[in-house]
């Protein structure tokens, strides 16, 4: 899946209750926020995706820094 034009991920949405990345886009997701849901992919609905986005919007993104002064939403 190498594509130099593809930006790094901001949110990685993992379905099926799996709590691992399995080397899926590891380099692209190094600073991504992770969201895990027990819902299987074929059963995901708009409400499941909305719940992930709402949780993501409440997170404070630091992009590896120790300071908590950087806020999210500007990626």
C-alpha positions as CSV (number, residue, x, y, z in Angstrom):
1,X,0.0,0.0,0.0
2,X,2.9,2.4,-0.5
3,X,1.7,5.7,-1.9
4,X,4.0,8.7,-1.3
5,X,1.0,11.0,-1.9
6,X,-1.1,9.4,0.9
7,X,-0.9,11.4,4.1
8,X,-0.3,9.8,7.5
9,X,-3.4,8.5,9.3
10,X,-5.1,10.6,12.0
11,X,-7.5,7.9,13.2
12,X,-7.2,4.1,12.8
13,X,-10.6,2.5,13.1
14,X,-10.1,-1.2,14.0
15,X,-13.2,-3.5,14.0
16,X,-14.0,-7.0,15.1
17,X,-12.7,-6.6,18.7
18,X,-9.1,-7.0,17.7
19,X,-6.8,-5.0,19.9
20,X,-3.7,-5.1,17.6
21,X,-2.6,-3.6,14.4
22,X,-1.0,-6.7,12.8
23,X,1.6,-4.5,10.9
24,X,-1.2,-2.8,9.0
25,X,0.1,0.6,7.9
26,X,2.5,0.8,10.9
27,X,4.6,3.5,9.4
28,X,1.6,5.6,8.3
29,X,-0.1,5.1,11.7
30,X,2.8,5.9,14.0
31,X,1.0,9.0,15.4
32,X,-2.6,8.0,14.6
33,X,-5.2,7.8,17.3
34,X,-6.5,4.2,17.7
35,X,-10.1,3.3,18.0
36,X,-11.2,-0.3,18.7
37,X,-14.7,-1.5,18.4
38,X,-16.2,-5.0,18.9
39,X,-18.5,-4.5,15.9
40,X,-17.5,-6.6,12.9
41,X,-16.7,-4.7,9.7
42,X,-19.8,-5.9,7.7
43,X,-22.0,-4.7,10.6
44,X,-20.5,-1.3,11.0
45,X,-23.0,1.5,10.5
46,X,-22.9,5.2,10.3
47,X,-23.5,5.4,14.1
48,X,-20.4,3.3,14.8
49,X,-18.2,5.6,12.7
50,X,-19.8,8.7,14.3
51,X,-19.0,7.3,17.7
52,X,-15.4,6.9,16.7
53,X,-15.2,10.4,15.3
54,X,-16.8,11.8,18.5
55,X,-14.3,10.1,20.7
56,X,-11.4,11.2,18.4
57,X,-12.6,14.8,18.7
58,X,-12.3,14.7,22.5
59,X,-8.7,13.5,22.4
60,X,-5.7,15.8,22.9
61,X,-3.1,15.0,20.2
62,X,0.6,15.6,21.1
63,X,2.3,14.0,18.1
64,X,5.0,12.5,20.3
65,X,5.7,15.6,22.4
66,X,5.6,15.5,26.2
67,X,3.7,18.8,26.4
68,X,-0.1,18.7,26.5
69,X,-0.4,22.2,25.0
70,X,-0.9,21.0,21.5
71,X,-4.5,20.3,20.8
72,X,-6.0,18.0,18.2
73,X,-8.0,18.6,15.1
74,X,-5.3,20.3,13.0
75,X,-4.0,17.4,10.9
